[in-house]
Amino acid sequence: MRAGRLVHAIGAVFPLAEIAAAHEAVEAGDRVGNVVLRVRG
């Protein structure tokens, strides 16, 4: 946290239709940062 700001690390973004692949990415544990599911567009 710098100067009262929170910095997020996003490791991957998956569309909701690829939720299985997103889950596999989390389980593999080889990504740095969070895995995000894109719900719209």
PyMOL commands that place a pseudoatom at each C-alpha (Angstrom):
pseudoatom trace, name=CA, resn=MET, resi=1, chain=A, elem=C, hetatm=0, pos=[0.000, 0.000, 0.000]
pseudoatom trace, name=CA, resn=ARG, resi=2, chain=A, elem=C, hetatm=0, pos=[1.484, 3.297, -1.085]
pseudoatom trace, name=CA, resn=ALA, resi=3, chain=A, elem=C, hetatm=0, pos=[0.154, 6.647, 0.050]
pseudoatom trace, name=CA, resn=GLY, resi=4, chain=A, elem=C, hetatm=0, pos=[-3.179, 5.143, 1.081]
pseudoatom trace, name=CA, resn=ARG, resi=5, chain=A, elem=C, hetatm=0, pos=[-3.691, 3.388, -2.262]
pseudoatom trace, name=CA, resn=LEU, resi=6, chain=A, elem=C, hetatm=0, pos=[-4.188, -0.328, -2.759]
pseudoatom trace, name=CA, resn=VAL, resi=7, chain=A, elem=C, hetatm=0, pos=[-2.509, -1.870, -5.791]
pseudoatom trace, name=CA, resn=HIS, resi=8, chain=A, elem=C, hetatm=0, pos=[-4.008, -5.070, -7.230]
pseudoatom trace, name=CA, resn=ALA, resi=9, chain=A, elem=C, hetatm=0, pos=[-2.017, -7.642, -9.168]
pseudoatom trace, name=CA, resn=ILE, resi=10, chain=A, elem=C, hetatm=0, pos=[-4.123, -9.328, -11.857]
pseudoatom trace, name=CA, resn=GLY, resi=11, chain=A, elem=C, hetatm=0, pos=[-2.515, -12.471, -13.221]
pseudoatom trace, name=CA, resn=ALA, resi=12, chain=A, elem=C, hetatm=0, pos=[-5.207, -13.484, -15.718]
pseudoatom trace, name=CA, resn=VAL, resi=13, chain=A, elem=C, hetatm=0, pos=[-8.679, -12.537, -16.933]
pseudoatom trace, name=CA, resn=PHE, resi=14, chain=A, elem=C, hetatm=0, pos=[-11.141, -15.159, -18.159]
pseudoatom trace, name=CA, resn=PRO, resi=15, chain=A, elem=C, hetatm=0, pos=[-14.643, -14.754, -19.584]
pseudoatom trace, name=CA, resn=LEU, resi=16, chain=A, elem=C, hetatm=0, pos=[-17.341, -16.387, -17.468]
pseudoatom trace, name=CA, resn=ALA, resi=17, chain=A, elem=C, hetatm=0, pos=[-17.814, -19.024, -20.176]
pseudoatom trace, name=CA, resn=GLU, resi=18, chain=A, elem=C, hetatm=0, pos=[-14.266, -20.257, -19.406]
pseudoatom trace, name=CA, resn=ILE, resi=19, chain=A, elem=C, hetatm=0, pos=[-14.789, -20.702, -15.681]
pseudoatom trace, name=CA, resn=ALA, resi=20, chain=A, elem=C, hetatm=0, pos=[-13.303, -24.215, -15.773]
pseudoatom trace, name=CA, resn=ALA, resi=21, chain=A, elem=C, hetatm=0, pos=[-10.053, -22.865, -17.242]
pseudoatom trace, name=CA, resn=ALA, resi=22, chain=A, elem=C, hetatm=0, pos=[-10.008, -20.108, -14.628]
pseudoatom trace, name=CA, resn=HIS, resi=23, chain=A, elem=C, hetatm=0, pos=[-10.408, -22.677, -11.869]
pseudoatom trace, name=CA, resn=GLU, resi=24, chain=A, elem=C, hetatm=0, pos=[-7.568, -24.741, -13.319]
pseudoatom trace, name=CA, resn=ALA, resi=25, chain=A, elem=C, hetatm=0, pos=[-5.350, -21.646, -13.382]
pseudoatom trace, name=CA, resn=VAL, resi=26, chain=A, elem=C, hetatm=0, pos=[-6.053, -21.030, -9.694]
pseudoatom trace, name=CA, resn=GLU, resi=27, chain=A, elem=C, hetatm=0, pos=[-5.452, -24.653, -8.762]
pseudoatom trace, name=CA, resn=ALA, resi=28, chain=A, elem=C, hetatm=0, pos=[-2.165, -24.770, -10.708]
pseudoatom trace, name=CA, resn=GLY, resi=29, chain=A, elem=C, hetatm=0, pos=[-0.846, -21.946, -8.541]
pseudoatom trace, name=CA, resn=ASP, resi=30, chain=A, elem=C, hetatm=0, pos=[1.679, -20.855, -11.164]
pseudoatom trace, name=CA, resn=ARG, resi=31, chain=A, elem=C, hetatm=0, pos=[0.235, -17.361, -11.722]
pseudoatom trace, name=CA, resn=VAL, resi=32, chain=A, elem=C, hetatm=0, pos=[1.304, -14.219, -9.961]
pseudoatom trace, name=CA, resn=GLY, resi=33, chain=A, elem=C, hetatm=0, pos=[-1.714, -12.153, -8.991]
pseudoatom trace, name=CA, resn=ASN, resi=34, chain=A, elem=C, hetatm=0, pos=[-5.417, -12.787, -8.935]
pseudoatom trace, name=CA, resn=VAL, resi=35, chain=A, elem=C, hetatm=0, pos=[-7.536, -14.586, -11.504]
pseudoatom trace, name=CA, resn=VAL, resi=36, chain=A, elem=C, hetatm=0, pos=[-10.499, -12.455, -12.578]
pseudoatom trace, name=CA, resn=LEU, resi=37, chain=A, elem=C, hetatm=0, pos=[-13.761, -13.618, -14.184]
pseudoatom trace, name=CA, resn=ARG, resi=38, chain=A, elem=C, hetatm=0, pos=[-15.191, -11.186, -16.718]
pseudoatom trace, name=CA, resn=VAL, resi=39, chain=A, elem=C, hetatm=0, pos=[-19.001, -11.268, -16.441]
pseudoatom trace, name=CA, resn=ARG, resi=40, chain=A, elem=C, hetatm=0, pos=[-19.910, -8.721, -19.116]
pseudoatom trace, name=CA, resn=GLY, resi=41, chain=A, elem=C, hetatm=0, pos=[-18.520, -8.019, -22.557]
for i in range(1, 41): cmd.bond("trace and resi %d" % i, "trace and resi %d" % (i + 1))
show_as sticks, trace
zoom trace
